[in-house]
């Protein structure tokens, strides 16, 4: 076990987790970031050619300028920006170290949390959970989904050149995958549960995919779902009945969900409706468990479309200000 009790430990080294430690460092708090994957792990798993909807200044953290070449930054530029932030600020980050459990000793004499990870354990006075939502994909729950040809994480279009590709979904990830693989020579079919392309699709991509579908370059089955995935085929349930098409690869761009079970294990209360929104104070972001805070998209529960980097940066200030005040009051 590390002998140093930290003022604050942040779980998750995404942009909002980094924003929290930048502010903690400014306040003179002892801190550590623990991340189960690489630096800004969620952004790393975005498609390689992805362009952000936000402009670079809205992705900045800690007042550090984000300078990029075009109006909208790319995934590569964002990765480089957040890496340089970590380097320039000399942030203490433990990567590829997963949090296994948290022991709440706040009611005992030492008044600390013990965080047990895959590598060691730590003690801290406060915890910030900034784990995002990109780790658990929504599954299709159909026969054949376990086949190697199926992926929930689309990366690079070249891999699919001259292949028969099925893309499931109609939002940004699905549209990017469909357009990029088609432009690399893939024969692309989309399966869309609704009757149209998603309204939240980036404004420059939506007319592109609509036009490709209307001209017949990309085949789309609306009001449809995947019934079964086979080695060389996919069976689709459509309004006209079951359709069987030849297929080499399936990109299931069905979205992702936060790990709310982790919050439940800590005793954090969740709403009983479908959103399952965690309980926390809007002014401080402290949960019903004293000393445990939430930051970033995890605050929205299953509603992952309301909070982004640009409107979650303020969480870091609220949290650290409250932690610094409590530590100051105890000193």
C-alpha positions as CSV (number, residue, x, y, z in Angstrom):
1,X,0.0,0.0,0.0
2,X,1.1,3.5,-0.8
3,X,1.9,5.3,2.5
4,X,0.9,8.6,1.3
5,X,-2.8,9.5,2.0
6,X,-3.9,11.8,-0.8
7,X,-6.2,14.7,-0.5
8,X,-8.0,13.6,-3.7
9,X,-7.8,10.7,-6.1
10,X,-9.4,10.9,-9.5
11,X,-10.6,7.7,-11.2
12,X,-10.4,8.2,-15.0
13,X,-7.8,10.1,-17.0
14,X,-10.1,11.5,-19.6
15,X,-10.3,15.3,-20.3
16,X,-12.5,15.9,-17.3
17,X,-10.4,13.9,-15.0
18,X,-7.3,15.8,-16.2
19,X,-9.2,19.1,-15.7
20,X,-9.9,18.0,-12.0
21,X,-6.2,17.4,-11.3
22,X,-5.1,20.6,-13.0
23,X,-7.3,22.5,-10.6
24,X,-6.3,20.3,-7.7
25,X,-2.7,21.1,-8.4
26,X,-3.4,24.8,-8.6
27,X,-5.0,24.5,-5.1
28,X,-2.0,22.7,-3.7
29,X,-3.8,19.5,-3.0
30,X,-2.0,16.2,-3.1
31,X,-3.6,14.1,-5.9
32,X,-3.3,11.1,-8.1
33,X,-5.1,9.9,-11.3
34,X,-5.8,6.2,-11.8
35,X,-6.8,5.1,-15.3
36,X,-7.6,1.5,-16.4
37,X,-6.4,2.2,-19.9
38,X,-4.2,4.7,-21.8
39,X,-4.3,8.4,-21.4
40,X,-7.7,9.8,-22.5
41,X,-8.7,6.2,-23.2
42,X,-12.1,6.9,-24.6
43,X,-10.8,9.4,-27.1
44,X,-8.1,6.9,-28.2
45,X,-10.8,4.4,-29.1
46,X,-12.7,6.9,-31.3
47,X,-12.4,6.2,-35.1
48,X,-9.0,7.3,-36.3
49,X,-10.4,9.8,-38.8
50,X,-13.0,11.3,-36.4
51,X,-13.6,15.1,-36.4
52,X,-15.1,16.7,-33.3
53,X,-18.3,18.6,-33.4
54,X,-16.9,21.2,-31.0
55,X,-14.2,23.8,-31.8
56,X,-10.8,23.5,-30.2
57,X,-11.3,26.3,-27.6
58,X,-14.3,24.4,-26.2
59,X,-12.2,21.3,-25.6
60,X,-9.5,23.2,-23.7
61,X,-8.9,22.5,-20.0
62,X,-7.0,24.3,-17.3
63,X,-6.8,27.5,-19.4
64,X,-4.2,25.8,-21.7
65,X,-4.7,26.8,-25.3
66,X,-5.6,24.1,-27.9
67,X,-4.3,25.2,-31.2
68,X,-5.2,23.2,-34.3
69,X,-5.1,23.6,-38.0
70,X,-8.8,23.6,-38.9
71,X,-12.1,24.8,-37.5
72,X,-12.9,21.5,-36.0
73,X,-10.1,19.4,-34.3
74,X,-9.5,15.8,-35.1
75,X,-9.0,12.8,-32.8
76,X,-5.3,12.9,-33.5
77,X,-5.0,16.6,-32.6
78,X,-7.1,16.0,-29.4
79,X,-4.9,13.1,-28.3
80,X,-1.8,15.2,-28.8
81,X,-3.3,18.2,-27.0
82,X,-4.2,16.2,-23.9
83,X,-0.9,14.4,-23.9
84,X,0.9,17.8,-24.0
85,X,-1.3,19.0,-21.1
86,X,-0.3,16.1,-19.0
87,X,3.4,16.5,-19.8
88,X,3.6,20.3,-19.4
89,X,1.7,20.2,-16.1
90,X,3.8,17.1,-15.0
91,X,0.6,15.4,-13.8
92,X,0.9,12.2,-11.7
93,X,-1.0,9.6,-13.6
94,X,-1.0,5.8,-13.1
95,X,-2.1,4.3,-16.4
96,X,-3.2,0.7,-17.2
97,X,-4.2,0.3,-13.5
98,X,-7.8,-0.7,-12.9
99,X,-9.7,0.1,-9.7
100,X,-10.9,-3.2,-8.2
101,X,-12.7,-2.0,-5.1
102,X,-13.1,0.9,-2.7
103,X,-13.3,0.6,1.1
104,X,-15.2,3.3,2.8
105,X,-13.4,4.0,6.1
106,X,-14.9,7.5,6.5
107,X,-16.7,6.4,9.6
108,X,-13.6,5.0,11.2
109,X,-10.9,6.8,13.1
110,X,-8.6,7.5,10.1
111,X,-11.5,9.0,8.1
112,X,-10.1,7.8,4.7
113,X,-11.1,5.8,1.7
114,X,-8.9,2.8,0.6
115,X,-8.7,2.3,-3.1
116,X,-7.6,-1.2,-4.2
117,X,-6.3,-1.5,-7.8
118,X,-4.9,-4.2,-10.0
119,X,-1.4,-3.1,-8.9
120,X,-1.6,-1.8,-5.3
121,X,-3.8,0.2,-2.9
122,X,-4.0,3.8,-1.9
123,X,-5.6,5.9,0.8
124,X,-7.3,9.2,0.1
125,X,-9.6,11.7,1.8
126,X,-11.7,12.3,-1.3
127,X,-12.5,10.4,-4.6
128,X,-13.6,11.8,-8.0
129,X,-15.2,9.4,-10.4
130,X,-14.7,10.6,-14.0
131,X,-15.0,7.3,-15.8
132,X,-17.1,8.5,-18.9
133,X,-19.3,6.0,-20.7
134,X,-17.3,4.5,-23.6
135,X,-16.3,1.3,-21.9
136,X,-19.5,-0.8,-22.2
137,X,-21.2,-1.1,-25.6
138,X,-24.9,-1.7,-26.0
139,X,-25.2,-5.3,-27.3
140,X,-27.4,-6.4,-30.1
141,X,-28.2,-9.5,-28.1
142,X,-28.6,-11.7,-31.2
143,X,-27.2,-15.1,-32.2
144,X,-23.8,-14.7,-33.8
145,X,-22.8,-11.4,-32.1
146,X,-19.8,-13.2,-30.5
147,X,-18.3,-14.0,-34.0
148,X,-14.9,-12.4,-34.7
149,X,-16.4,-10.5,-37.7
150,X,-18.5,-8.3,-35.3
151,X,-17.1,-5.2,-33.6
152,X,-18.5,-2.4,-31.5
153,X,-15.4,-0.2,-31.9
154,X,-14.9,1.0,-35.5
155,X,-11.3,2.3,-36.0
156,X,-9.9,2.5,-39.6
157,X,-11.7,2.2,-42.9
158,X,-8.9,0.7,-45.0
159,X,-9.4,-2.6,-43.2
160,X,-12.8,-3.0,-44.9
161,X,-11.8,-2.2,-48.4
162,X,-13.6,-4.3,-51.0
163,X,-15.6,-6.1,-48.3
164,X,-19.3,-6.5,-47.6
165,X,-19.9,-4.4,-44.5
166,X,-23.1,-4.1,-42.4
167,X,-23.3,-1.0,-40.2
168,X,-25.9,-1.1,-37.4
169,X,-27.1,2.3,-36.2
170,X,-27.9,5.8,-37.5
171,X,-25.9,8.2,-35.3
172,X,-22.5,9.8,-35.6
173,X,-20.4,6.6,-35.2
174,X,-22.5,4.6,-37.6
175,X,-22.6,7.4,-40.2
176,X,-18.8,7.9,-40.1
177,X,-18.2,4.1,-40.4
178,X,-20.6,3.8,-43.3
179,X,-19.3,6.8,-45.3
180,X,-15.6,6.1,-44.7
181,X,-15.7,2.3,-45.5
182,X,-17.8,3.0,-48.6
183,X,-15.2,5.5,-49.8
184,X,-12.6,2.8,-49.4
185,X,-14.5,0.5,-51.7
186,X,-16.6,-1.4,-49.3
187,X,-20.1,-2.6,-50.2
188,X,-22.1,-1.0,-47.3
189,X,-25.5,-1.8,-45.9
190,X,-27.0,0.0,-42.9
191,X,-29.6,-1.4,-40.5
192,X,-31.5,1.4,-38.8
193,X,-34.1,0.9,-36.1
194,X,-35.8,4.2,-36.7
195,X,-37.2,5.7,-39.9
196,X,-34.3,8.2,-40.6
197,X,-30.7,9.1,-40.0
198,X,-30.3,10.5,-36.4
199,X,-31.0,14.1,-35.8
200,X,-27.8,14.5,-33.8
201,X,-25.5,13.5,-36.7
202,X,-22.9,16.2,-37.4
203,X,-24.3,18.8,-39.8
204,X,-21.7,18.2,-42.5
205,X,-22.1,14.4,-42.4
206,X,-25.9,14.0,-42.3
207,X,-26.6,15.3,-45.9
208,X,-23.7,13.3,-47.2
209,X,-25.1,10.0,-45.8
210,X,-28.7,10.8,-46.8
211,X,-27.5,11.5,-50.4
212,X,-25.5,8.3,-50.6
213,X,-28.5,6.3,-49.5
214,X,-30.9,8.1,-51.8
215,X,-28.7,7.5,-54.8
216,X,-28.3,3.8,-53.9
217,X,-24.5,3.9,-53.2
218,X,-25.3,2.7,-49.6
219,X,-28.2,0.4,-49.0
220,X,-30.3,1.2,-45.9
221,X,-33.0,-0.8,-44.2
222,X,-35.1,1.5,-42.1
223,X,-37.4,0.3,-39.3
224,X,-35.2,-2.8,-39.2
225,X,-33.1,-4.8,-36.8
226,X,-30.5,-7.6,-37.0
227,X,-32.1,-11.0,-36.4
228,X,-29.0,-13.2,-36.6
229,X,-25.4,-13.0,-37.7
230,X,-23.7,-15.9,-39.5
231,X,-20.2,-16.5,-40.8
232,X,-21.0,-15.3,-44.3
233,X,-24.5,-13.8,-44.0
234,X,-26.6,-11.6,-41.8
235,X,-30.4,-12.0,-41.4
236,X,-32.3,-8.7,-41.1
237,X,-35.8,-8.3,-39.7
238,X,-37.5,-5.6,-41.9
239,X,-41.0,-4.3,-42.5
240,X,-41.1,-6.7,-45.5
241,X,-40.1,-9.7,-43.5
242,X,-36.7,-11.4,-43.0
243,X,-34.0,-10.5,-45.5
244,X,-30.7,-12.4,-45.8
245,X,-27.7,-10.6,-47.2
246,X,-24.1,-11.7,-47.9
247,X,-21.7,-10.2,-45.3
248,X,-18.0,-10.2,-44.3
249,X,-18.0,-7.7,-41.4
250,X,-20.5,-6.2,-38.9
251,X,-19.9,-2.8,-37.3
252,X,-22.4,-2.5,-34.5
253,X,-22.4,1.3,-33.8
254,X,-25.1,1.0,-31.2
255,X,-23.7,3.3,-28.6
256,X,-22.2,2.9,-25.2
257,X,-23.2,3.1,-21.5
258,X,-21.6,4.2,-18.3
259,X,-20.5,1.6,-15.7
260,X,-23.3,2.4,-13.2
261,X,-22.7,-0.9,-11.4
262,X,-19.5,0.6,-10.1
263,X,-21.4,3.5,-8.5
264,X,-23.9,1.1,-7.0
265,X,-21.1,-0.9,-5.3
266,X,-19.9,2.3,-3.7
267,X,-23.4,3.0,-2.3
268,X,-24.2,5.9,-4.6
269,X,-27.9,6.2,-5.1
270,X,-29.4,6.0,-8.6
271,X,-32.8,7.2,-9.7
272,X,-35.4,4.5,-10.2
273,X,-36.4,5.5,-13.7
274,X,-34.7,4.5,-17.0
275,X,-32.1,7.3,-16.8
276,X,-30.7,5.9,-13.5
277,X,-29.2,9.3,-12.7
278,X,-26.8,9.3,-9.8
279,X,-27.6,11.4,-6.7
280,X,-25.2,14.3,-6.3
281,X,-25.2,18.0,-5.2
282,X,-25.4,20.2,-8.3
283,X,-23.3,22.9,-6.5
284,X,-20.4,20.6,-5.4
285,X,-20.9,17.4,-7.3
286,X,-20.6,15.4,-4.1
287,X,-22.7,12.3,-4.0
288,X,-24.8,10.9,-1.2
289,X,-21.5,9.3,0.0
290,X,-19.6,12.0,1.7
291,X,-16.2,12.5,0.0
292,X,-17.1,10.8,-3.3
293,X,-17.7,13.2,-6.2
294,X,-18.8,12.7,-9.8
295,X,-17.5,14.6,-12.9
296,X,-18.3,14.5,-16.6
297,X,-20.8,12.4,-18.5
298,X,-21.2,9.9,-15.7
299,X,-23.3,12.5,-13.9
300,X,-26.1,12.0,-16.5
301,X,-26.6,8.3,-15.8
302,X,-27.9,6.6,-18.9
303,X,-28.5,10.0,-20.6
304,X,-25.1,10.3,-22.2
305,X,-26.1,13.0,-24.8
306,X,-26.4,16.0,-22.5
307,X,-22.9,16.3,-21.0
308,X,-19.7,16.8,-23.1
309,X,-16.2,18.1,-22.5
310,X,-17.3,21.6,-23.2
311,X,-20.1,21.7,-20.6
312,X,-18.4,19.4,-18.0
313,X,-15.2,21.4,-17.5
314,X,-16.9,23.4,-14.8
315,X,-17.4,20.2,-12.7
316,X,-13.7,20.2,-12.0
317,X,-13.8,23.7,-10.4
318,X,-16.9,22.9,-8.3
319,X,-15.4,19.7,-7.0
320,X,-11.9,21.0,-6.2
321,X,-13.2,24.1,-4.6
322,X,-15.4,22.1,-2.3
323,X,-12.6,19.6,-1.5
324,X,-10.1,22.5,-0.8
325,X,-12.6,24.2,1.5
326,X,-13.2,21.0,3.5
327,X,-9.5,20.3,3.8
328,X,-8.9,23.9,4.9
329,X,-11.6,23.7,7.5
330,X,-10.1,20.5,9.0
331,X,-6.5,21.9,9.1
